[in-house]
Amino acid sequence: MARIVVIGAGMGAMTAAARLAVAGHRVVVHERAGTYGGALGRVERDGFGFDTGPSLLHLPAVYRDLFVKTGKQPLEDCVELSQIEPAVRHVFADGTAADLPNVSRAGVGEALDSALGAGSGARWAAFMNRAREAWDRARRPLLEEPLWPNWQVLADREPYPAVAQKRLLRRERRAATLAEVAEFELGGEPRLTALLEHFALVRGLDPRTAPASAAVLPYLEQTFGTWSARGGMRALATAVYERCRARRVEFAFGSDVVRIVAKDGRATGVELADGTLVDADFVVAGVAPGTLDAMLSGTAARTPEDVPPRSGLPSRLTVLLALRGARPEGTAHRTVLHTTDRADELDRVFGTPGAPGSTGGARPAPDGSPGLPAAPTLTVLRPDDPTSTPDAEHEAVTLTAVVPAGAEVTDADVRRLIARAAAVVPGLDDRLLWQEVRTPAHVAEATGAEGGAVPAPALAAAAGRHLHPANSTAVAGLYAVGGWAHPGGGLPHAGMSGTLTAGLIVEGPEFRGSQ
């Protein structure tokens, strides 16, 4: 039985902790905050309840597998999950609306034909067929296996089978980015472009530079479904925490790890903020890159594979709205209200491609004006969950927009978001009881990520710019877990990160993932 210290109580870290405990190890989780869940926070006030992080789950099989492998009680006995229907309502810049059904390729095609015109569904279906090929090629190395030592193979190979564009007297051309996929293969139709690009945007990726392999993102969502949980995604975090406790994982909250102790190139424990030294045979770090670097204090490079560091990832602005009046019958759980100015939004959030310094941080719009996008793409969540309101005569609404990491949010920014939301929440101003705002600073406080940056999922191609550091590190006995390690950000990816890390510790470097 090994002594294992886990730093942080995020979803990836707790997944690893539960699996390691089942394997017979003594696991202690040190969390600097007073609770578990990392980004999966919750605000409760006056009988209202709101998630402050991810509110929907894709690929629930990751957590179903965790519960099967760590005990007899399946996930659905611990969390009440439901597929939402429709999966999403899209409201495009011209006012066109399309309700896309959950887990129905044919239904999505019919909805697009009806909303956007005949032929739209066929174009999207053909794209999704190619996205399926990319998923089949990339799934194992990007989600189910430890990062290959020769990860450059993933960096150099584009799994998406882009359609060749023949040009008179010139070389044929193939889409290299998600934006080019929209231009070449979806005909540049602005609403189909907005639909495709939003899958990248909401995950913190610039569609103008994200590789074509990002096609796996819409494939994953539309193939495996979109799920909500009674009590919000915080209920999922609670279920994983309780499974850890049932497997005798120990938790030390308010326990701030300041240093990873190493001897002769191997991790031997951690030092806490009060000077206490905790011995360990293995250390699992579920923290942001800058935090891990500070804990190592120059002990060694973080990863032997030398994956290019991720930079320039944006954050989130979330506005929680408590409303009087019942949620109307037939209201969509999730509505995406698309920007009316794509160039402004992408330039402000990600910078202008190719411009100096465009890899990160807030940048002015082309007109030089500072601040957040004037009309950001807005995700509006209106859950049909009785635990989110004091009674049936009230409604809880959450607004989320992608913003630059470290962005300073003004009252005017918040008012502008609420004004935009009124387009899809009729009578919003008259119904509003109170609001709470969660800025990038709040995200940074909850997760430790600089500027409140939110990790994106790993993607193939693009010279490895969208890969994450391996779970194993150059320090023997030290492993990285969670959204900032392979295979990247998002609830399914965090769960797989914990699975891979536990496998590497239990089975050793020969571990190649679940079969």
WOFENSUL-V160014 format. One line per field, one symbol per residue. ss: DSSP state (A for helix, B for strand, O for the rest). Layout:
ss = ???
This chain:
ss = OOBBBBBOOOAAAAAAAAAAAAOOOBBBBBBOOOOOOOOOOBBBBOOBBBBOOOOOBOOOAAAAAAAAAAOOOOAAAAOOBBBOOOOBBBBOOOOOBBBBOOOOAAAAAAAAAAAAOOOAAAAAAAAAAAAAAAAAAAAAAAAAOOOOOOOAAAAAOOOOOOOOBBBOOBBBBOOOBAAAAAAAAOOOOAAAAAAAAAAAAOOOOOOOOOBAAAAAAAAAAAAAOOBBBOOOOAAAAAAAAAAAAAOOOBBBBOOOBBBBBBBOOBBBBBBBOOOOBBBOOBBBBOOOAAAAAAAAOOOOOOOOOOOOOOOOOOBBBBBBBBBBOOOOOOOOOBBBBOOOOAAAAAAAAAOOOOOOOOOOOOOOOOOOOOOOOOOOOBBBBOOOOAAAOOOOOBBBBBBBBBBOOOOOOOAAAAAAAAAAAOOOOOOAAAABBBBBBBOAAAAAAAAOOAAAOOOOBOOOOAAAOOOOBOOBOOOBOBBBOOOOBOOBOOAAAAAAAAAAAAAAAAAOOOOOOOO
